[in-house]
Amino acid sequence: MTSEQGTIRLPRELDDVPGWFPVLDQLLFDWFLNRQEAAGDRGDLLEVGVYMGKSAIFLGRHLQEGEAYTVCDLFESDAPDDANAAEATKSYRSTLTRQAFEANYLSFHDELPRVLQGPSSIVPGEVKPRSARFVHIDASHLYEHVQGDITAARDILLPGGLVVLDDFRSEHTPGVSIAAWEAVLNRGLNPICLSTQKLYGTWDDPEPIQEALLEMVAERDDCHLSNQQAAGHRIIRLKSKGMKAPAFPKSRHWTEPPAPAPTPPSAAPKPHPRPARPPQSGARKLAIDLLPPVVTRAIRKARAGKRPGGK
């Protein structure tokens, strides 16, 4: 397959996929999901709002045998209300298509997840209650929609399951902030940790996983840590400090970059020309020409003896 498919540039590696998925969140997704899998936890995966598929591709790597993976996005569909339509048009409607998402996803995986095309309000009717171990919500930023997405996540998650809320602290998404903290203060959501963009939470006891997280962070020197108390909750804030992304397989379109051209050998330095002998004066040349050879040789010998280093 070529690196171009119509107007879609197929990614060679995860960083080639457009989208917002910071290195710190890649690390946290990997750590939380690996911890679930090491403990033998089973359950489905759900992402609501996929854009071009960057985090969905990453999440799909953790799909285990027997688990289901569902993603939901409007793509080219009509928004359910005028406010959502305006938001979609302003943010991404010109670039987001289902074809682009699927092409990106299949660059890294052999099969697509189950794709729900439409508003996030269709998720509760399509995904079984108490079936998922991990839910990532990154869809509409409107308060009413986010509130509904959080309710759906609560009902879909298994005991001990995790929810991740994106854009909960961005200056342009106050609706997400209000819905997220309302869920913490009034609806039983317990924050596990906060990254610069996402809130990681559970409706179960967060303390065991928080203690394990603190142990992991203590072993790293590339992560700032803040540990605070607020409204009866322990708030662990994390921030990248020159962190590198966890290793992720290249896409099926990856090609090794061409080897750099060999450096040509440096040319040998040119020898410095010998300084020109100062021209003889006319009188001296005349004397040499007129004097007998024996006298001329004597003069030259005496003159050589006066030079530095002469013998």
ABEGO torsion letter per residue (X at the ends): XBABBEABBBBABAAABBEBBBAAAAAAAAAAAAAAAAAGBBEBBBBBEAEAGAAAAAAAAABBBGBBBBBBBAEABBBABAAAAAAAAAAAAAABBAAAAAAAAAAABABBBBBBBEBAAAAAAABBBGABABBBBBBBABAAAAAAAAAAAAAABBBGBBBBBBGAABAABAAAAAAAAAAAAAAGBBBABBBAABBBBBABBAAAAAAAAAAAAAABAABBBBBBBBGGBBBBBBBBBGBBBBBBBBBAABBBBBBBBBBBBBBBBBBBBBBBBBBBBAAAAAAAAABBAAAAAAAAAAAAAABBGBX
